[in-house]
């Protein structure tokens, strides 16, 4: 069963996650927020919302990633340090390859927040540091969890395995992978340094595996802002420093351009490159120069469907 805005309400009612009275009263709206997966936001008047995620690709590997993500969320139910940084799991339907999470009110990705506010408050950095620090204090024991351990792949980052098949793996990274591989093969000394780092990689902690600003959700809280880290599909056993390193990398990529204006940025090749990587749509996080419009279908409980434009960026030459 492939979930759509038209049949999602029935799916949720069958699992007692949505009441018929809410639908009849018109107190439910469903927003299609699909990207790589089928994602839906269920907004309910007077009740907590839901976020529903179903794998689009039903291949074995894809289903394993969702099962791994659900296992991480299930662990968080009993571990406060994990619950602090993860969305709350409502239901995992293994047969339908679907998870239902709490919908964080007025949440947006850290990438979108940064783009909208043209800056990065110290408050968010402090929260991330404290949250990840508390999590890593417990993450070492989690890799031995009897339910989670069989789902972990124990894979070091590709860039640290160049002498052990890493160049072949890079060939599957779109156009950039082969280009990176070619450059590294021209600088064997640097390749050797990366291999040396790979030899020091440890498998002593549960790591996120895909830590980036797009997977950090920030939302209003009583005392300012709060956050959760989503999309644990790539979670693995790895080096505890990996999650922190990936998070810090985003700071350098998004916040390091010294230019005071776009015009100045265009005059500097490296800054222009940073600008093209940084300026992304606040709604869909795709580079702004690659599209002009994206629609988010909105379906109400009354059965009507509306196409609401959430992104209208002009192409930049």
N, C-alpha and C positions, 0 to 999 in steps of 0.2 A: 504494500500500500504506500504509494507516494503521497505525502502530505501536500496539500494546496490550501490557499485561503478559503476555498469553498468547502473542504471536508475536515478542516482542522478542528472546528467546534465539535463535530461528532466524535472525533478521536478523543478529545479531552473529556467529553461527557461520558463516554463509555468507561473511562478510568476515574470517574467521579472527581475530576479536577476542574470541572466547570458545571454550573447549574443551569438547567433549562429555564428557570425563572429569570436568570440574568439575561439570557438571549431574548426571551419574550419581551422583557422590559427595555431592550435596546441598550443595555449597560456594558456591552462588550464590543471592542474593536480589534480587528486583526490586521497587523501590518506585515507585509511580506518584505523581509530584510535579507533575502537570500543572496549569497555570494558564492563561495566555493561549495558550501553546503546549503541545504534548504533551512533557512532560518525564519522564524516568525515571532513577532512581539504581540502578546495578547494583553491588551489594556482593559482593565476592569474598573468600573466605577465603584468605589467603596470597598475594594478588596485588592490584595496584592496582585500584581501582574505576573505573567509567565513568559518565559523565553523558551521556545521549542526549537530544537535542532535535530535535523535528520540528515544522514549521509546521502549525498547525491549519487556517489559512486558506491555500488553494492558489491564491489570486489572484496575478497577476503582481507587484504591488507588494510583497506579503508575501514572495514567493519571492526578490525582489531584496534585501530586508533581510537574509535569511539568507545569501545569497551574499556580501553586503557584510561580514557578521560573520565568515564563514569566511575571507574574504580578509585581514581584520585579523589573525586568529589565524595564518594562514599566514606573514604578514610577520614575526610574532614569533619564528618558528623561527630566523631569521637575525639578529635584532636583540635583543641582551641587554636593552636598556632597555625593550623591549616585553614580552619574555618575563618580566621581573620583575613586571609588573602584570597579565598576562593568564593565564587558564587555558591549559594545553597542549592543542593540537588533536591528536586521534588520527586522525580520519578525517572527510572531508566527502564525502557522497554527494549530488551535485547532482541526480541523477535521482529520488532519494527525498526530496529537500529535508530532509536530516537531517545534523546534525553530532554527532560523538562527541568528548567532551572528557574530560580526566582528572577523576576525582571527588576533590575536595579532602577529606581525612579530617576528619570532625567539624566541617565548615564550617557557618557560619550567616551570615545577612546582618548587616551592621552595624546595621541597624534592629532586628533581633531581639536582637542582643547588647546594644544600648543598653537596650532594654526589659527584658531579663532581669536586667541588672546595675544598673539604675537609675543609670547613670553612663557616663562616656566617658573612658577612660584616656588620659593624655597620650601614651602609647606609640603608640597607634593613629593619633592626629593626626600625630605625627612621621613614622611610616611612610608615611602617605598623602602628606604634603608632600614627602618625599624621593623617593618613587616617581614621583609625578606630575611633579616637577621634572626628574628624569632622563629621563622619557618625552618631555616637551616639548622637551628639548634636541635630540631627533631627529625630532620630529613634523612640523617644517616641510618636511623633504625627502620625507616619506612621501606628501604629497598629490600628488606628481608621479610616484609609482610607476605604471608602465604598466598593471599589472593592477588596481590599486585605483582609479585616477583616474576611469575611466569609470563607476564605481559610485557616486561621490559626487555629491550633489545641489546643493551650494553654496547652501544656504538659510540666511538669517539667522533668528534667533528671531522668531516671529510678533509678539511684543510690541514689537519694534523696527521693525516694518514697517507701522504703522497707516495711514500715508498712502499706502501702496502695496498695498492689499488686505488689510491685517492684520485689520480689523474683520470682513470677510467670513470670513476663516480662523477667527477666534475663535468664530464661530457653530457650528463643528463640534466645539467642546470641551465637549460635554455641556451641563449646566445652568449651569456656572460661566462658560463662555466669553461668552455673551451678557450676563451680568450684569457682567462685567469691562468689556466693550465699552461698555455703557451708562454706567458710571461714568466711564470715560475720556472719553467724548464730552461729559460735563458739565464736564470740567476740561481744556479745550483746551490750557492752558498746560503742563500735565503731559504731555499727549500730544505736544506739540512737543518737550519735553525727551527723550522716548523716541525720537522720530524723529531727533533730533540724535545720540543714541547710536548709532542704527542706521546713520547715515552714517559713523560711525567703525569699524563692524564690519569686520574684515579676514578674508580667506580665506587664511590663511597657515600653517595647521596642521591636522593630523588631530585632530579632537576626538571625544569619546565620543558626545555628542549626547543622552544620557539619564542624566547623572551624578546619582546619588542613593544614599542609604544602602542601599536595597534591592538595588542592583547591586554593592555592595562586600561581598565575602565574606571573613570573618576565620576563622582556624583555628589550632589549636595548632601551634607549631614548636619546634625545639630550644631556642631562646633566648627563649621567650615566645609571642608571636603573630606571625602573618604574614597577608598579605591578597592578594587578586586582584580585579580589576575585571571583571565579567562583562557579558553582554548588549550587544554592540557592534553591534546591528542598526541603530541610528540614527546610526552613525558618519558623519562628514561633514567636508568642508573648512570650517574656520571660524576664529574668533578663539581664539588659544591661552589667553586669559584666561577663556574660557567654561567650560572644565572646572573650573578652580579656583574660579570664582565659584559654580558649581552645588554644588560640594562644601562651600564655606563657608556657603552658604545653608542647608544641612541642619543645620549647627551652630546657627544662629540659631533655626531652626524647632523643633528637638528639644531644645535645651538652655537655652533662655532664660527659662523660667518660674521666677519667684523664689519661688513658694509652697512652704511646708514640708509641706503635707498636701493630700490631695484635697478635704477639707472647705473648706480655705481657698481652694483653687483654684475651687471652685464659687461662692464668693461674689464672684469677680472675673470679669466677663464675658469680658474679653480672655484671661485666663488659662484660663478654662474652654474657650475656643476652642482655645487651644494644647494643652490637655490632651486634647481630643477628637481632635486631629490626631496627638498623640504616642502615645497609648495604643493600640497595635496588637498584634494577635496575634503572638506570637513565631514561630509556625510558618507562617502564611500571609500575614502583614502586612496583613490587612484591618482596618479600624477595628473595635475590639472590640464596639461597640454595634450592629453591623449583622448579627451572626450569632451563633448559639449553638453551632454544631458544624461541623467539617469532617473528613471521613474521608480517609485516605490508604491506598489499597489496597496491600496487600503480597502479592506472589506469590512463592513459593519455587520452586526448580528442580524440586521434586517435583510441581508442578502444582496445589497447593492455593492457594486465594485467601482471604485474611483481610482484613477491614476493620478497620483500627486507628485509633481516634480519636486525633487529634493536636491537637485544639483543642476545648475545652469551656468556653467563656466565657459566663457568664450575661449576659443583657441588662441594661444599666444604664439606669435611667430618668432 
